[in-house]
Amino acid sequence: MEAEGWYVDPFARHEARWFSEGTPTDLVRDGRSESHDPPDAGFTGPVETLPEAGDGSGEDLLRADEPTRDASSGDGPFQAFTDSGGSFV
């Protein structure tokens, strides 16, 4: 089976590089930031799997349809959009 997905960047320029059918692509990732960086020509080495983030259960993921905090509380990401009374500005 040929590599498909995120693997350690074999060129050591980024944390991870996307492989398609065993071939490194120009899609790279550093943390949560994705960008493009053309791979070096002639890659023939083995791919190295990325260390797992989390336990793989999905418990650390957030769902878009489940609010995680009350927007009217005045804290967190909503603070810049509310006045001192918690009303949206």
N, C-alpha and C positions, 0 to 999 in steps of 0.2 A: 504494500500500500504506500503510495507516495504522499509526502507531507502536504497537508491542507490546513491552513489556519495560522494562528500566531505562534511563532517560535523565536527563540533568542536570536538577535541579529548576528549572523555569522561574520559580519564585517566590523562588528564592535563600534558602530557609530550611533546606535540607538538601542533602547531596551529590547524592542521586539520588531520583527519584520513579518509581514504576511507572506505565506508560501501558498502557491497554487500549483497543484499537480507536481509537487516536488521542486518547483522553481521559485526562487525569491523574487518578489514583486517590488515595486517602488513604494508601496504603502508601508509606513513605519509608525511606531508608537513609542512615546516616552511618557510614562505615567498614563494620564487620561487624554493626552494630546496626540492626535494623529496628524501626520503630514506625509509628504512624498519626498523620497530620496532614491534616485536610481541605484540599483545594486551594481556591484562590480561584475564585470563579465567573467564567465568561466567558473562559476561556483560548482564545485564537485563534492564538497565535504558532506558529512552527515549533519543533520539538523539536531539542535538541542531543545528539548521541551522547556517551556517556561515553568518556573515554580508556581504552584497553585496559589491563588489569592483566595483566602477563605477556605471553608471546608467542602465547597461544592454543593451544599444543600440548597443554596439560593436564599437562605434566611437573612443574608446581609444585603439583599437587593431591595430597592424601593419600588413600589408600584405607582404608576402615574395616577391611578384612580383612587388611591388611599392617602388622604392627607396625613402628614406626620406631625403637624403642629397647628395650633389655632392662629390664623392670620391676624386676629384682633388682639393678640396678647402683647404686641408691641416689641417683640424680640425676634431675632433671627432674620431671614432674608426679606421679610415684609416691613421691617422697621423703617426703611428709607421711604416707603410709600404711605406711611400713616402719620397723622399728627399726634400730638401728645395724648389725646384722648382715645387713640386707637382707631379713629375714623380714617378711611382711605382719602388721600389727598389727590 
